[in-house]
Amino acid sequence: MHAIRLHTFGPAENLTYEQVEDPAPGPGQVRIAVAAAGVHLLDTALREGIQGPAPTPTPLPTVPGREVAGTVDALGEGTPHLWLGKRVTAHLGFQPGGYAELAVTDMERLHEIPAGLDFAQAVAMIGTGRTALGILQFTDLGPDSVAVVPAAAGGIGTLLVQYARHAGATVIGLAGGPAKTALVAANGADLAVDYTDPAWPEKVRAYLGGRPATVVFDGVGGDIAREATALLSPTGQHLVFGWSGEGIHTGGPHLVEGVSEQVLGPAMLARTGGPDPLRTLELRALTEAATGRLTPAVHRFPLTEAATAHRALENRATTGKVVLEP
C-alpha cells in the first residue's frame, strides 16, 4: 500500500508519500480500505515532535493520522464476519496510521456509517463532530441566547453555528477574510464578521443594539478572544477549547475569572459520563449528521498532498474539516 510517513520530526515537508507493507489485522481487529483520513491541528504539533496530550512519545518512523473512514476489507481472528464489506468510520485514538490506503483498528472502535453520509463527512463527524457535541454540553442554547463563534468557517465552528441556529439562538460568526465570511453567512449565521477588520467588535455591538452575548465558543484565543469576551454579559460563558490564533504550542487561551471555562479533556468526558464517553459523543455526532441537523464542511486534499494540507491548516488557509483522500 501507499502511506504518508514521517521519519524525522519537523516541518510539513518531512511528510513523504511512500510504498510500505500492507498491515494485517490482529485478533479482534479489522483492516479498513481507507477512503478518507482526517487531519487535525494536533497532527501538526505531533509532526514537529510536540507531544501535547499523547501519553507516550511517538516512535519514528510513523504513519500519522488518527481518524479514518472506509470499507472493511480484512478481519482478524475472532472478529465477526458481519463486519466484512461494511462502510465504517473509526477514531484510532493515539495509535496513528490513518494517512494510508489501509489502516488497522480494534472492532470496538468501529461505527457503521449511516446511509446518506459519504466517507469524508463521516470522518469529519467522528473527530470534529464529537468535539463539537462535547463542547455544546456546557451551555443551554435557546431563543434568548446570543452565541459568538470565532473561527466560524472551521470544522468545529461550522457545526457550532448550525447547532446554535437550530436552537433558535442569534449567531455571530467570525472568520478571517471575505471568502470565509461569505461561507459563514451561507452556513446560517445571523451576522458574519471579518475579524481581520479592527472595527469588527463595533460592528457586532451595532448589530446587537446593546444586547450582550451570552456565550463565546472559543477555539482561537489571543486578541480575538479578548475582544469577544468583552461582548459578554456579566453572567455569560466563555467556553475555551483551543487557541489556534496564538499557535498550538505557544501562547495560550484568554481567560476571564468567573466567565471562562476550559471544556476539553477530563471536563468534557466527565460531563458526558458513561463507561465510554468518547464513543457516546461519536455516536451522537454521526446521528446528528444522519438526520441532517448537522452537515460538516469538508476541505479535501489527495493523500499525496498531505504536506500541502498541513501547511494550509497551519496557515489558516482551510475551511471546514481537512480530509485526505487516497
C-alpha positions in Angstrom: 0.0 0.0 0.0 0.9 3.7 -0.1 1.1 5.8 3.0 2.4 9.1 4.3 5.4 8.5 6.5 7.3 10.7 9.0 10.9 9.8 9.5 12.1 13.0 11.3 10.1 15.5 13.4 9.9 18.9 11.8 8.2 20.9 9.0 5.4 19.7 6.8 7.9 18.8 4.1 9.0 15.9 6.2 5.8 14.1 5.4 6.6 11.7 2.5 4.4 9.6 0.3 5.9 6.0 0.2 5.1 2.4 -0.6 5.0 0.3 2.6 4.0 -3.2 3.6 0.2 -3.8 4.0 -0.8 -4.0 7.6 -2.5 -7.2 8.9 -5.3 -7.1 11.4 -4.7 -8.9 14.7 -7.2 -10.7 16.9 -10.4 -8.7 17.4 -9.3 -6.2 14.7 -10.3 -5.2 11.2 -8.5 -3.7 8.3 -10.1 -0.7 6.6 -9.5 0.3 3.0 -9.3 4.0 3.7 -11.4 6.3 1.6 -10.9 9.4 3.9 -8.5 10.3 6.6 -9.0 13.2 9.0 -6.3 15.8 9.6 -6.3 17.6 12.9 -4.4 20.7 14.1 -2.9 18.4 16.8 -1.3 16.3 14.0 0.8 19.3 13.0 2.2 19.6 16.6 2.9 15.8 16.8 4.6 16.1 13.4 7.0 18.6 15.0 7.7 16.3 18.0 5.5 18.2 20.4 3.6 15.6 22.5 0.6 17.5 23.6 -1.9 15.1 25.2 -0.4 12.0 23.7 0.6 9.6 26.6 3.9 8.4 25.1 6.4 9.8 22.6 5.6 8.9 19.0 8.2 6.3 17.7 9.7 7.0 14.3 9.2 6.3 11.5 5.4 6.7 11.8 2.3 6.9 9.6 0.3 9.9 11.2 -3.4 10.2 11.4 -6.0 9.1 13.9 -9.4 9.3 12.1 -10.4 7.1 9.2 -13.4 6.1 7.2 -13.6 3.4 4.5 -14.7 -0.2 3.9 -13.6 -3.2 6.0 -11.6 -5.5 3.7 -10.0 -8.0 6.1 -10.7 -9.4 9.5 -8.5 -10.6 12.4 -9.1 -13.7 14.3 -12.3 -13.6 16.3 -13.8 -10.6 14.5 -17.4 -11.4 13.4 -17.8 -11.9 9.7 -20.6 -9.4 9.6 -18.1 -6.5 9.6 -16.5 -7.6 6.2 -17.5 -5.1 3.5 -19.1 -2.7 5.9 -18.8 1.1 5.4 -17.2 2.2 8.7 -15.5 5.1 10.4 -13.2 4.9 13.5 -11.2 7.2 15.7 -7.9 5.4 16.2 -7.1 7.1 19.5 -3.4 7.7 20.0 -2.4 4.8 17.7 -1.6 6.5 14.4 -1.8 5.0 11.0 -4.6 6.9 9.3 -2.7 8.7 6.4 -2.6 5.5 4.4 -4.5 3.4 1.9 -5.1 0.7 4.6 -5.5 1.1 8.3 -6.0 -1.4 11.2 -8.0 -0.9 14.3 -10.0 -2.7 17.0 -13.5 -3.6 16.1 -14.7 -1.9 19.3 -13.8 1.4 17.7 -15.9 1.0 14.6 -19.1 2.8 13.8 -21.1 1.8 10.7 -21.6 4.9 8.5 -25.2 5.9 8.3 -26.9 6.0 4.9 -26.6 9.4 3.3 -23.1 10.2 4.7 -20.1 10.0 2.5 -16.7 8.8 3.8 -15.3 12.4 4.2 -18.4 13.6 6.1 -18.3 10.5 8.4 -14.6 11.0 9.2 -15.3 14.7 10.0 -18.0 13.8 12.5 -16.0 11.0 14.2 -13.4 13.6 15.3 -14.5 17.2 14.8 -18.2 16.3 15.3 -17.7 14.5 18.6 -15.7 17.5 19.9 -18.4 20.0 18.9 -21.1 17.9 20.6 -18.9 17.7 23.7 -18.5 21.5 23.8 -22.2 22.0 23.4 -22.9 20.1 26.6 -21.6 23.0 28.6 -24.3 25.5 27.5 -28.1 25.5 27.0 -28.8 27.4 23.8 -32.3 28.8 23.0 -34.0 31.8 21.5 -32.7 34.1 24.2 -29.0 33.1 23.5 -26.5 35.2 21.6 -23.6 33.0 20.5 -20.3 34.3 19.2 -18.3 31.8 17.3 -14.7 32.7 16.4 -13.2 30.6 13.6 -16.7 30.0 12.4 -15.5 28.8 9.0 -13.5 25.9 10.6 -14.6 22.4 11.1 -15.9 22.8 14.7 -17.1 26.4 14.1 -19.3 25.3 11.2 -21.1 22.8 13.3 -21.5 25.2 16.3 -23.1 27.8 14.0 -25.5 25.2 12.6 -26.4 23.8 16.1 -27.0 27.3 17.6 -29.2 28.3 14.7 -31.3 25.1 15.0 -31.7 26.0 18.8 -33.1 29.4 17.8 -30.1 31.4 19.1 -28.8 34.6 17.5 -25.4 33.6 16.0 -22.4 35.9 15.4 -19.8 34.1 13.2 -16.3 35.4 13.0 -13.9 34.5 10.2 -10.7 35.8 8.5 -11.3 37.4 5.2 -14.2 37.9 2.8 -14.2 34.4 1.3 -14.5 32.7 4.7 -17.0 35.3 5.9 -19.2 34.5 3.0 -19.1 30.8 3.9 -20.2 31.6 7.4 -23.1 33.7 6.2 -24.2 30.9 3.9 -23.9 28.4 6.8 -26.7 30.4 8.6 -25.0 32.9 10.9 -27.2 35.9 11.6 -24.1 38.1 11.3 -20.8 37.1 9.7 -17.9 39.4 10.5 -14.3 39.6 9.3 -12.1 39.6 12.4 -9.2 41.0 10.4 -11.1 44.3 10.4 -10.1 46.1 13.6 -13.6 47.6 13.8 -15.3 44.2 14.0 -16.4 44.4 17.7 -18.1 47.7 17.0 -20.0 46.1 14.0 -21.2 43.3 16.3 -22.3 45.8 19.0 -24.2 47.8 16.4 -25.9 44.7 15.1 -26.9 43.6 18.6 -28.2 47.0 19.5 -26.8 46.9 23.1 -27.8 43.2 23.6 -24.9 41.3 25.2 -23.5 38.0 24.1 -24.4 35.0 26.3 -21.7 32.6 25.1 -18.4 32.7 23.2 -17.3 29.4 21.7 -13.5 30.0 21.6 -11.0 27.8 19.8 -8.8 30.8 18.8 -7.6 32.6 21.9 -5.4 35.7 21.8 -6.7 39.2 20.8 -9.8 37.8 19.1 -10.9 36.1 22.3 -10.2 39.3 24.3 -12.4 41.3 22.1 -15.1 38.6 22.0 -15.3 38.1 25.8 -15.7 41.9 26.1 -19.1 41.4 24.4 -20.3 39.0 27.1 -22.9 39.8 29.7 -21.7 39.5 33.4 -23.3 36.1 33.5 -22.1 35.0 30.1 -20.0 31.9 29.3 -16.6 31.8 27.6 -16.1 28.1 26.5 -12.4 27.5 25.6 -11.5 24.5 23.5 -8.3 25.8 21.8 -6.1 28.7 21.0 -5.1 28.4 17.3 -4.8 32.1 17.0 -1.9 32.0 19.4 -0.3 28.9 17.9 -1.0 25.4 19.2 2.3 25.2 21.1 2.9 28.8 22.2 0.7 31.3 23.9 -2.5 30.2 25.5 -6.1 30.9 25.9 -7.5 34.3 27.1 -9.3 33.6 30.4 -11.7 35.8 32.4 -12.3 34.8 36.0 -15.9 33.8 36.6 -16.6 33.6 32.9 -14.1 31.3 31.2 -14.2 27.5 31.3 -11.9 25.1 29.5 -14.1 22.3 28.3 -11.9 19.7 26.6 -10.2 16.7 28.2 -11.4 15.5 31.6 -14.1 18.2 31.9 -15.8 17.1 28.6 -15.5 13.4 29.5 -17.0 14.0 33.0 -19.9 16.0 31.5 -20.6 13.2 29.0 -20.4 10.4 31.6 -21.0 6.7 31.0 -18.5 3.9 30.5 -17.2 5.2 27.2 -17.9 8.9 26.9 -15.9 9.4 23.7 -17.8 6.7 21.9 -21.1 8.2 23.2 -20.1 11.5 21.6 -19.1 9.9 18.3 -22.5 8.2 18.1 -24.3 11.4 18.8 -22.3 13.2 16.2 -23.0 10.6 13.5 -26.7 10.6 14.4 -26.9 14.4 14.1 -25.3 14.3 10.7 -27.5 11.4 9.5 -30.7 13.3 10.5 -29.4 16.4 8.6 -29.3 18.5 11.7 -25.6 19.0 11.3 -23.7 19.0 8.0 -19.9 19.0 8.2 -17.9 21.2 5.9 -15.0 19.3 4.3 -11.8 20.6 2.8 -10.4 17.7 0.7 -6.8 17.0 -0.3 -5.4 14.0 -2.1 -3.3 11.7 0.2 -0.3 12.5 -1.9 -0.6 16.2 -0.8 -0.5 15.6 3.0 2.3 18.1 3.4 0.3 20.7 1.5 -2.7 20.0 3.7 -0.6 20.5 6.9 0.8 23.8 5.6 -2.7 25.1 4.7 -4.1 24.1 8.1 -1.2 25.8 9.9 -1.6 29.0 7.8 -5.3 29.1 8.4 -6.0 28.7 4.7 -8.6 25.9 5.1 -12.3 25.8 5.7 -14.2 23.0 7.4 -12.6 19.7 8.3 -9.4 18.8 6.5 -9.6 15.4 4.9 -7.1 13.3 2.9 -8.4 11.0 0.2 -6.2 8.1 -1.1 
